[in-house]
Amino acid sequence: MIEVPLKLALVGYGRMGRLIDNIAPEHGFEVVLRLDEFNNQDGEGITEESLAGVDVAVDFSIPEAVPDNVVRISGLGVPQAVGTTGWLEHLPRVRGAVEANNTALVYGANYSIGVNAFYRIVREAARTFSAQQGYDGFLYEAHHKFKKDAPSGTALRLLDAVRGAGYDRPVDVCAQRAGYSPGVHEVGFDSEADTISLRHTARSRMGFALGAMKAARWIVGQRGVYDFAKIWDRVK
């Protein structure tokens, strides 16, 4: 039996949007709508007509646009996967819209499976060093010069992991924006005697795109709002 592709809307058509467009067919999606700054100014491209028949939307637009995009798309009953960061102060409004329209949203600071495993590794390290008074924590991240938010959403999630593990001392955070790096995140603990450093380096954006495809497939048929960092190991 031939599986019918899921009809996909891309909201935001920058580097990530174009990459997802390229790989979507081999992952069981047919891209039927592409929205960018030219055809979706102030959300004008999100209409009942344009999203008719769409099974799921993936948003890699800009932080300022995400809340209105999600509210509008939720109103049309379409589930969504959002990969843009820097908008979470609006999460209560977004959650309210998704739940009121009985649809679904999965969002993530980072859709890379490796990064989500990294969160757990960092959390365990922080739990260990929380009891060692001689170790100071630090967090370093570097991204390409086009990334708008700093620190990154992934860095903030890593900081949450450290804090959630019981490490309550200061953590020095440094963010770099230069060149074309897709992303480096390092968490470490330094003492007079030694340094322990944990690092994740993205070689390309492909890991983010593949995770987003898995999240988009998983969210179809769900209800509610999900943090990808909490459900990534349930996503096939």
C-alpha positions as a LaTeX table, in Angstrom:
\begin{tabular}{lrrr}
\hline
Residue & $x$ (\AA) & $y$ (\AA) & $z$ (\AA) \\
\hline
Met1 & 0.00 & 0.00 & 0.00 \\
Ile2 & 1.38 & 3.38 & $-1.01$ \\
Glu3 & 1.49 & 5.91 & 1.83 \\
Val4 & $-0.05$ & 9.28 & 0.94 \\
Pro5 & 2.36 & 12.16 & 1.71 \\
Leu6 & 1.35 & 14.63 & 4.40 \\
Lys7 & 0.65 & 18.07 & 2.99 \\
Leu8 & 3.10 & 20.53 & 4.54 \\
Ala9 & 3.07 & 24.32 & 4.85 \\
Leu10 & 6.42 & 26.06 & 5.38 \\
Val11 & 6.19 & 29.29 & 7.36 \\
Gly12 & 9.46 & 31.15 & 6.89 \\
Tyr13 & 11.61 & 30.39 & 3.88 \\
Gly14 & 15.15 & 31.15 & 4.95 \\
Arg15 & 17.98 & 28.62 & 5.22 \\
Met16 & 15.99 & 26.18 & 7.32 \\
Gly17 & 12.81 & 26.53 & 5.30 \\
Arg18 & 14.63 & 25.83 & 2.05 \\
Leu19 & 16.47 & 22.87 & 3.54 \\
Ile20 & 13.22 & 21.33 & 4.80 \\
Asp21 & 11.68 & 21.96 & 1.38 \\
Asn22 & 14.52 & 19.96 & $-0.19$ \\
Ile23 & 14.27 & 16.93 & 2.10 \\
Ala24 & 10.50 & 16.88 & 2.69 \\
Pro25 & 9.59 & 14.49 & $-0.18$ \\
Glu26 & 11.96 & 11.74 & 1.02 \\
His27 & 10.39 & 11.95 & 4.48 \\
Gly28 & 6.78 & 11.57 & 3.42 \\
Phe29 & 5.75 & 15.21 & 2.96 \\
Glu30 & 4.50 & 17.24 & 0.04 \\
Val31 & 5.17 & 20.97 & 0.42 \\
Val32 & 2.02 & 22.73 & $-0.76$ \\
Leu33 & 2.56 & 26.21 & 0.71 \\
Arg34 & 5.62 & 28.40 & 1.20 \\
Leu35 & 5.20 & 31.61 & 3.20 \\
Asp36 & 7.89 & 34.26 & 3.56 \\
Glu37 & 8.24 & 38.00 & 4.13 \\
Phe38 & 6.92 & 38.70 & 0.64 \\
Asn39 & 3.61 & 36.81 & 0.80 \\
Asn40 & 3.00 & 36.69 & 4.55 \\
Gln41 & 3.48 & 40.28 & 5.70 \\
Asp42 & 1.57 & 40.68 & 8.99 \\
Gly43 & 0.20 & 37.16 & 8.57 \\
Glu44 & $-1.73$ & 38.01 & 5.41 \\
Gly45 & $-0.75$ & 34.72 & 3.77 \\
Ile46 & $-2.31$ & 32.59 & 6.52 \\
Thr47 & $-5.86$ & 32.16 & 5.29 \\
Glu48 & $-8.49$ & 29.44 & 5.18 \\
Glu49 & $-7.96$ & 29.23 & 1.44 \\
Ser50 & $-4.14$ & 29.00 & 1.53 \\
Leu51 & $-4.10$ & 26.32 & 4.24 \\
Ala52 & $-6.99$ & 24.27 & 2.86 \\
Gly53 & $-5.99$ & 20.61 & 2.97 \\
Val54 & $-2.71$ & 21.26 & 4.86 \\
Asp55 & $-1.95$ & 18.49 & 7.38 \\
Val56 & 0.81 & 20.28 & 9.32 \\
Ala57 & 2.79 & 23.53 & 9.31 \\
Val58 & 6.48 & 23.98 & 10.15 \\
Asp59 & 7.56 & 27.46 & 11.26 \\
Phe60 & 11.16 & 28.62 & 10.99 \\
Ser61 & 10.34 & 32.30 & 10.53 \\
Ile62 & 11.48 & 35.09 & 12.89 \\
Pro63 & 10.76 & 35.44 & 16.63 \\
Glu64 & 8.56 & 38.50 & 16.19 \\
Ala65 & 6.27 & 36.69 & 13.76 \\
Val66 & 5.87 & 33.35 & 15.54 \\
Pro67 & 3.11 & 34.20 & 18.09 \\
Asp68 & 0.76 & 35.69 & 15.50 \\
Asn69 & 1.55 & 32.90 & 13.03 \\
Val70 & 0.70 & 30.23 & 15.60 \\
Val71 & $-2.51$ & 31.95 & 16.69 \\
Arg72 & $-3.70$ & 32.32 & 13.11 \\
Ile73 & $-2.79$ & 28.79 & 12.06 \\
Ser74 & $-4.34$ & 27.34 & 15.22 \\
Gly75 & $-7.55$ & 29.12 & 14.35 \\
Leu76 & $-7.61$ & 27.10 & 11.13 \\
Gly77 & $-7.17$ & 23.82 & 13.02 \\
Val78 & $-3.74$ & 22.97 & 11.62 \\
Pro79 & $-1.11$ & 21.36 & 13.91 \\
Gln80 & 2.31 & 23.00 & 13.96 \\
Ala81 & 6.00 & 22.43 & 14.66 \\
Val82 & 7.90 & 25.63 & 15.51 \\
Gly83 & 11.68 & 25.72 & 15.39 \\
Thr84 & 12.24 & 29.47 & 15.75 \\
Thr85 & 13.58 & 30.60 & 19.13 \\
Gly86 & 13.36 & 33.87 & 21.03 \\
Trp87 & 9.55 & 34.08 & 21.38 \\
Leu88 & 8.79 & 32.05 & 24.52 \\
Glu89 & 7.66 & 35.05 & 26.57 \\
His90 & 4.51 & 34.75 & 24.44 \\
Leu91 & 4.02 & 31.05 & 25.22 \\
Pro92 & 0.95 & 31.59 & 27.49 \\
Arg93 & $-0.88$ & 33.38 & 24.66 \\
Val94 & 0.20 & 30.75 & 22.14 \\
Arg95 & $-0.80$ & 27.88 & 24.43 \\
Gly96 & $-4.19$ & 29.48 & 24.99 \\
Ala97 & $-4.85$ & 29.72 & 21.25 \\
Val98 & $-3.76$ & 26.14 & 20.55 \\
Glu99 & $-5.87$ & 24.71 & 23.37 \\
Ala100 & $-8.91$ & 26.88 & 22.56 \\
Asn101 & $-8.87$ & 25.56 & 18.99 \\
Asn102 & $-8.31$ & 21.94 & 20.08 \\
Thr103 & $-5.24$ & 21.56 & 17.90 \\
Ala104 & $-1.55$ & 20.90 & 18.60 \\
Leu105 & 1.88 & 22.51 & 18.71 \\
Val106 & 5.37 & 21.19 & 19.30 \\
Tyr107 & 8.13 & 23.74 & 19.82 \\
Gly108 & 11.81 & 23.36 & 20.49 \\
Ala109 & 14.94 & 25.38 & 21.11 \\
Asn110 & 16.68 & 22.76 & 19.01 \\
Tyr111 & 15.28 & 19.80 & 17.05 \\
Ser112 & 18.61 & 18.00 & 16.79 \\
Ile113 & 18.41 & 14.56 & 18.39 \\
Gly114 & 22.05 & 14.91 & 19.46 \\
Val115 & 21.36 & 18.20 & 21.25 \\
Asn116 & 18.40 & 16.74 & 23.09 \\
Ala117 & 20.58 & 13.87 & 24.28 \\
Phe118 & 23.16 & 16.52 & 25.24 \\
Tyr119 & 20.62 & 18.20 & 27.55 \\
Arg120 & 20.41 & 14.99 & 29.57 \\
Ile121 & 24.18 & 14.54 & 29.68 \\
Val122 & 24.64 & 18.12 & 30.91 \\
Arg123 & 21.90 & 17.70 & 33.51 \\
Glu124 & 23.66 & 14.66 & 34.96 \\
Ala125 & 27.03 & 16.44 & 35.02 \\
Ala126 & 25.50 & 19.46 & 36.78 \\
Arg127 & 23.90 & 17.17 & 39.36 \\
Thr128 & 27.33 & 15.73 & 40.11 \\
Phe129 & 29.09 & 19.11 & 40.40 \\
Ser130 & 26.33 & 20.73 & 42.42 \\
Ala131 & 27.80 & 18.95 & 45.44 \\
Gln132 & 31.40 & 19.99 & 44.61 \\
Gln133 & 31.97 & 23.51 & 45.92 \\
Gly134 & 35.33 & 23.96 & 44.21 \\
Tyr135 & 33.91 & 23.90 & 40.65 \\
Asp136 & 32.61 & 26.97 & 38.80 \\
Gly137 & 30.20 & 26.52 & 35.92 \\
Phe138 & 30.42 & 28.13 & 32.49 \\
Leu139 & 28.43 & 28.02 & 29.26 \\
Tyr140 & 29.73 & 29.08 & 25.84 \\
Glu141 & 27.84 & 29.11 & 22.55 \\
Ala142 & 28.70 & 30.28 & 19.04 \\
His143 & 26.51 & 30.74 & 15.97 \\
His144 & 26.60 & 32.38 & 12.56 \\
Lys145 & 26.40 & 36.15 & 12.33 \\
Phe146 & 22.82 & 36.05 & 11.02 \\
Lys147 & 21.31 & 34.52 & 14.17 \\
Lys148 & 19.19 & 37.14 & 15.90 \\
Asp149 & 18.85 & 35.90 & 19.49 \\
Ala150 & 21.76 & 35.66 & 21.94 \\
Pro151 & 22.16 & 33.62 & 24.04 \\
Ser152 & 20.55 & 31.00 & 21.85 \\
Gly153 & 17.42 & 29.14 & 22.84 \\
Thr154 & 19.55 & 26.01 & 23.15 \\
Ala155 & 21.94 & 27.78 & 25.52 \\
Leu156 & 19.05 & 28.93 & 27.69 \\
Arg157 & 17.68 & 25.38 & 27.74 \\
Leu158 & 21.10 & 24.10 & 28.80 \\
Leu159 & 21.20 & 26.69 & 31.58 \\
Asp160 & 17.76 & 25.49 & 32.70 \\
Ala161 & 19.11 & 21.92 & 32.75 \\
Val162 & 22.03 & 22.97 & 34.94 \\
Arg163 & 19.75 & 24.85 & 37.33 \\
Gly164 & 17.18 & 22.07 & 37.36 \\
Ala165 & 19.87 & 19.61 & 38.40 \\
Gly166 & 20.52 & 21.60 & 41.58 \\
Tyr167 & 23.59 & 23.62 & 40.56 \\
Asp168 & 22.74 & 26.94 & 42.24 \\
Arg169 & 26.05 & 28.84 & 41.92 \\
Pro170 & 26.78 & 31.43 & 39.20 \\
Val171 & 27.23 & 30.15 & 35.64 \\
Asp172 & 29.19 & 32.43 & 33.34 \\
Val173 & 27.46 & 32.61 & 29.93 \\
Cys174 & 29.15 & 33.78 & 26.72 \\
Ala175 & 27.57 & 34.06 & 23.26 \\
Gln176 & 29.49 & 34.63 & 20.01 \\
Arg177 & 27.98 & 35.72 & 16.68 \\
Ala178 & 30.41 & 35.59 & 13.78 \\
Gly179 & 30.98 & 33.80 & 10.52 \\
Tyr180 & 28.84 & 30.89 & 9.43 \\
Ser181 & 28.87 & 28.30 & 12.24 \\
Pro182 & 25.58 & 26.34 & 12.49 \\
Gly183 & 26.11 & 26.03 & 16.24 \\
Val184 & 28.51 & 25.15 & 19.07 \\
His185 & 27.41 & 24.69 & 22.69 \\
Glu186 & 29.82 & 23.96 & 25.52 \\
Val187 & 29.09 & 23.50 & 29.21 \\
Gly188 & 31.95 & 23.12 & 31.66 \\
Phe189 & 32.99 & 23.07 & 35.27 \\
Asp190 & 36.35 & 24.52 & 36.25 \\
Ser191 & 38.37 & 24.13 & 39.45 \\
Glu192 & 41.89 & 24.94 & 40.60 \\
Ala193 & 42.83 & 21.34 & 39.86 \\
Asp194 & 41.13 & 20.63 & 36.53 \\
Thr195 & 38.43 & 21.44 & 33.96 \\
Ile196 & 35.62 & 19.21 & 32.75 \\
Ser197 & 34.07 & 20.32 & 29.46 \\
Leu198 & 31.12 & 18.94 & 27.50 \\
Arg199 & 30.62 & 20.15 & 23.92 \\
His200 & 28.12 & 19.68 & 21.14 \\
Thr201 & 29.11 & 20.87 & 17.67 \\
Ala202 & 26.64 & 20.95 & 14.79 \\
Arg203 & 28.29 & 20.11 & 11.48 \\
Ser204 & 25.32 & 21.34 & 9.46 \\
Arg205 & 21.66 & 22.29 & 9.77 \\
Met206 & 20.61 & 18.84 & 8.59 \\
Gly207 & 20.24 & 17.54 & 12.15 \\
Phe208 & 17.78 & 20.33 & 12.94 \\
Ala209 & 15.84 & 19.71 & 9.74 \\
Leu210 & 15.57 & 15.94 & 10.28 \\
Gly211 & 14.35 & 16.46 & 13.84 \\
Ala212 & 11.79 & 18.98 & 12.64 \\
Met213 & 10.48 & 16.47 & 10.10 \\
Lys214 & 10.06 & 13.87 & 12.85 \\
Ala215 & 8.32 & 16.39 & 15.09 \\
Ala216 & 5.98 & 17.48 & 12.29 \\
Arg217 & 4.94 & 13.91 & 11.57 \\
Trp218 & 4.45 & 13.15 & 15.27 \\
Ile219 & 2.31 & 16.21 & 16.04 \\
Val220 & $-0.33$ & 15.24 & 13.44 \\
Gly221 & $-3.24$ & 13.75 & 15.37 \\
Gln222 & $-2.05$ & 15.07 & 18.75 \\
Arg223 & $-3.76$ & 17.68 & 20.93 \\
Gly224 & $-2.06$ & 20.23 & 23.18 \\
Val225 & 1.31 & 21.95 & 23.44 \\
Tyr226 & 4.57 & 19.99 & 23.68 \\
Asp227 & 8.18 & 20.91 & 24.34 \\
Phe228 & 10.32 & 18.83 & 21.97 \\
Ala229 & 13.03 & 18.50 & 24.64 \\
Lys230 & 10.56 & 16.53 & 26.76 \\
Ile231 & 9.14 & 14.24 & 24.07 \\
Trp232 & 12.00 & 13.78 & 21.56 \\
Asp233 & 12.63 & 10.17 & 22.53 \\
Arg234 & 8.95 & 9.35 & 21.82 \\
Val235 & 9.20 & 10.76 & 18.29 \\
Lys236 & 9.89 & 8.18 & 15.60 \\
\hline
\end{tabular}
